[in-house]
C-alpha cells in the first residue's frame, strides 16, 4: 500500500521541476532582455567607444595611417583653440621665428615641465606645444596635420616614456577609428567563436569590457616595459615611427626622439629595455635619438629630481633640457642655443 500511495507523487514532482525550470528560464530571459534594453538606452561610458553605432561627438575621422585624424583643420583648431592662440602667428607670418615643436605627455606640457623649462632657458627659440595628453597615435596625427598646414619648426622633439607605449597593449592602430559622431572609438579584441555574440549583445559586450578582455593584450602590466617590450607593442611602435618619419621627411623637418626615463628606472635601478628597443626602431625610421638615461643615472641625489607625484622637479626638468641641448650640440645642431644658465651640477 505504501508504494501505491507514493506513485502519483512522482509525476507531480516532475511537473513541479519542469514548472520551476520554465519559470527560471522565463525570468532569466526577461532579466537579459531588460539588461539589453537598459544598456542600449544608456550604455556605460567604458562601453561606448566599442559600440558599432557610437555617436558621441568629437573632432575625428577614421584614418588608415594613424587610426584617427582630425576631420578638418578647423576641427583641430576648435579642439585646441586656447592652446593654439600663442602660436597662431607661426601659420601666417612670412618669416616665423626658429621654433621647436615638442610633443609628449604631461612630462612635456604640465606646468613647470619640459616645455615651460625650455621657454625659460632657451630664449632664442619659440616653443610650440599643445599642452594636453593624447595617445601616441594622436600626437603623430597632429604632427602630420600641422606640417600640412604650414608649421615649419626647426626641429620636432617627440618625447616618450615607457608608459606612453603601453597604449598599444590596449589597441593596435588597426583597432582605432572614429565613431560616426567624431569621437575616438575602438574595435574590441574578440574571440573567434563567440565574438559575434559579444559584438551584438550589449550585455555580453559590457561584461567583456568590464573584464578588460577587449584589449589586444589583456591584463598587460605597463611596468613590464622596463624589462621586456611586448612583440605587439614593438610592432606598433615600428609602424608609428615609420609613419612619423615619412611625414617629417616629406616636409624636410628633422625629428629628435627624446627618451625620458621614469621614476623606477632612475631611483630603483629598473632596466632600460624600452629605451633600447625604441632607439633601434627610431633609428630605422631615420630619427635622431636622445636617450637621457645616463645623466639621470649619474646624478647623486636622485630623489631631488622628482616631485611627490613622480613627475620631474624643476631640477629634473633642467637636467632633461640640458641633456637635450647638449645632445643637439654634439651633433652640430642648434649650436646657438645656450645650455641652461644654471644646469644641475
PyMOL commands that set and color helices and strands:
alter all, ss='L'
color gray80, all
select helices_A, chain A and resi 2-41+45-48+73-79+81-85+88-91+106-109+114-121+136-148+162-165+167-170+173-175+195-200+202-210+222-226+231-250+263-268+273-284+293-298+302-305+314-330
alter helices_A, ss='H'
color red, helices_A
select strands_A, chain A and resi 60-63+67-70+99-103+126-128+155-160+176-178+184-186+254-259+288-291
alter strands_A, ss='S'
color yellow, strands_A
deselect
rebuild
show_as cartoon
